[in-house]
């Protein structure tokens, strides 16, 4: 029998419990930097060393953290459902937890590409410096979708959402587009579970919406228990 499709949209909140800081602090800065300094093509062009160092630090931090119970619980879903995780996060914690189908909307810290050859992606486990080039001689940069750049995986994510029998949204403010628009592509009858300690959606705004105002680890466990039975 064919498994029902579950699409899981995850944001910074699910990784926060592993010790990865959420997207921005209350003052709008990201690790003390203006967001456009370290997450835009203009910022990279202006000061590539600063941008590369910023992501080198993020990559080093990633090696010091581990998947949390929220990540691990999602793996259990695969026993009874066809699960696709669409994540806004650039970490690899879903992969390390054991989830098998993951779409990274905003790129991956553990990948890199040449500035002039964006479609040839390389694995990246160490630091990138000014002067490091790809096989075609182009300066390497993190495989991250910066502000002002296209989100190449959004069409793939939309296609998954249109087939979703169940949608789970975990740890995201639903303020960053185009990711926030994905909720509008699921069939009208699809049950939606929204898990966040400070939920930013109106429960009456969507049919079949269940809001669970909890952190990822406990909220996900509740939904998994309901769907899988353990």
C-alpha positions in Angstrom: 0.0 0.0 0.0 1.3 3.4 -0.9 2.3 5.6 2.0 0.6 9.0 2.6 2.7 12.0 1.9 3.7 14.2 4.8 5.5 17.5 4.0 7.4 19.0 6.9 8.4 22.7 6.7 11.1 23.5 9.2 12.7 26.8 10.3 15.3 28.1 12.7 13.3 27.0 15.7 14.0 23.3 15.3 17.7 23.9 15.2 17.8 26.4 18.1 17.4 23.5 20.6 20.6 22.1 19.3 22.4 25.3 20.1 22.3 26.9 16.6 21.3 30.6 17.0 18.1 31.6 15.2 18.3 33.8 12.1 18.6 37.2 13.8 18.7 38.6 17.3 16.1 41.1 18.5 18.1 44.0 17.3 18.0 42.7 13.7 21.7 41.8 13.7 23.0 38.4 12.8 26.0 37.5 15.0 26.6 41.3 15.4 26.5 42.0 11.6 24.0 43.8 9.5 22.3 41.1 7.6 23.2 42.6 4.2 26.9 42.6 5.0 27.0 38.8 5.3 24.0 37.5 3.4 23.9 39.4 0.1 25.8 39.3 -3.2 26.6 43.0 -2.7 28.1 42.2 0.7 30.2 39.5 -0.7 31.4 41.7 -3.5 32.3 44.4 -1.1 34.1 42.3 1.5 34.5 38.6 0.5 36.9 37.9 3.4 34.3 39.0 6.0 31.5 36.9 4.4 33.7 33.8 4.0 34.9 34.1 7.6 31.3 34.5 8.8 30.2 31.2 7.2 33.5 29.5 8.2 32.5 30.2 11.8 28.9 28.9 11.2 30.4 25.7 9.6 32.7 25.2 12.6 29.8 25.6 15.0 27.8 23.1 13.1 30.5 20.4 13.9 30.0 21.0 17.6 26.2 20.5 17.7 24.0 17.4 17.3 20.5 16.7 16.2 17.9 17.2 18.9 14.7 15.2 19.8 12.7 17.3 17.3 15.0 16.2 14.4 15.0 12.6 15.6 11.2 12.4 16.0 10.7 13.2 12.4 12.7 10.1 11.4 10.1 8.0 13.0 7.4 9.3 10.6 9.2 7.5 7.8 8.1 4.2 9.1 4.5 4.8 8.2 4.6 7.9 5.9 6.3 9.2 2.7 8.1 12.1 4.4 9.7 15.1 2.6 11.3 17.8 4.8 11.5 21.2 3.3 13.9 23.2 5.4 14.8 26.9 5.5 17.8 25.9 7.6 21.3 25.6 6.1 22.6 23.1 8.7 22.7 19.4 8.1 21.0 18.3 11.3 18.1 16.6 9.5 20.5 14.5 7.5 22.5 13.6 10.6 19.3 12.6 12.4 18.5 10.1 9.7 15.8 11.8 7.6 16.1 10.6 4.0 14.3 13.2 1.8 15.3 16.8 2.5 14.9 19.9 0.3 17.1 22.8 1.4 15.4 26.0 0.2 18.2 28.3 1.4 21.2 26.2 0.6 23.6 24.2 2.7 26.6 25.2 4.9 28.3 21.9 4.0 28.3 22.7 0.3 30.1 25.4 -1.8 30.1 26.5 -5.4 32.1 28.8 -7.8 30.8 32.4 -8.0 30.6 32.1 -11.8 29.4 28.5 -12.0 26.5 28.2 -9.5 25.2 24.9 -10.7 28.3 22.9 -10.0 28.1 22.1 -6.3 31.0 20.8 -4.2 31.1 19.3 -0.7 32.6 21.6 1.9 33.8 20.4 5.3 36.5 23.0 6.1 37.0 26.7 5.7 36.8 28.8 2.4 39.2 31.6 1.9 39.7 34.4 -0.7 41.7 32.8 -3.5 40.2 29.4 -3.1 38.8 28.5 -6.5 36.7 25.8 -8.1 37.9 23.5 -10.8 37.1 26.1 -13.4 39.1 28.8 -11.6 36.1 30.7 -10.1 36.3 32.0 -6.5 34.4 29.6 -4.2 31.6 30.8 -2.0 29.1 29.1 0.4 26.2 27.3 -1.3 23.8 29.6 0.5 20.8 31.5 -1.0 21.5 35.2 -0.1 19.0 38.0 -0.1 18.2 39.1 -3.6 19.1 35.7 -5.1 16.6 33.2 -6.6 15.4 30.3 -4.5 16.0 27.4 -7.0 14.4 24.7 -5.0 11.1 26.5 -4.4 9.3 24.9 -7.4 10.3 21.5 -6.2 9.0 22.3 -2.7 5.7 23.6 -4.2 5.3 20.4 -6.1 5.7 18.4 -2.9 3.2 20.6 -1.1 0.5 20.1 -3.7 0.6 16.4 -3.0 0.7 16.6 0.8 -1.8 14.6 2.8 -0.5 16.2 6.0 1.6 19.4 6.4 3.7 20.1 9.5 5.3 23.5 10.1 8.0 23.6 12.8 9.9 26.5 14.3 9.3 29.2 11.7 7.8 32.6 11.9 6.3 32.2 8.4 7.6 35.7 7.6 10.3 34.8 5.1 9.2 34.5 1.5 8.9 32.5 -0.7 9.0 29.8 2.0 6.1 31.3 3.9 3.9 30.9 0.8 4.2 27.1 0.8 1.3 26.7 3.2 -1.0 28.0 0.4 -0.1 25.2 -2.0 -1.4 22.2 0.1 -4.8 20.8 -0.8 -7.6 22.6 1.1 -8.5 19.4 3.0 -4.9 18.8 4.2 -4.5 18.8 8.0 -1.9 21.4 9.0 0.1 21.2 12.3 1.9 24.4 13.3 4.5 23.9 16.0 6.2 27.0 17.5 6.5 28.4 21.1 5.2 31.8 19.8 2.9 30.8 16.9 2.4 33.6 14.4 -0.6 32.2 12.5 -4.2 32.7 13.2 -5.9 29.3 13.8 -9.1 30.5 12.1 -7.2 31.6 9.0 -6.8 28.0 7.6 -9.1 25.1 7.4 -7.9 22.0 9.4 -5.1 24.0 11.2 -3.9 22.8 14.6 -1.6 25.1 16.5 0.8 23.6 19.1 2.5 26.4 21.1 5.5 24.4 22.1 9.2 24.1 21.3 10.1 21.7 18.5 11.2 18.7 20.6 8.0 18.4 22.6 5.6 19.7 20.0 6.8 17.3 17.3 6.6 14.4 19.7 3.0 15.1 20.3 2.1 15.2 16.6 4.2 12.0 15.9 2.4 10.2 18.7 -0.9 11.2 17.1 0.1 10.2 13.6 2.2 7.1 14.3 0.9 5.9 17.6 4.2 6.0 19.7 
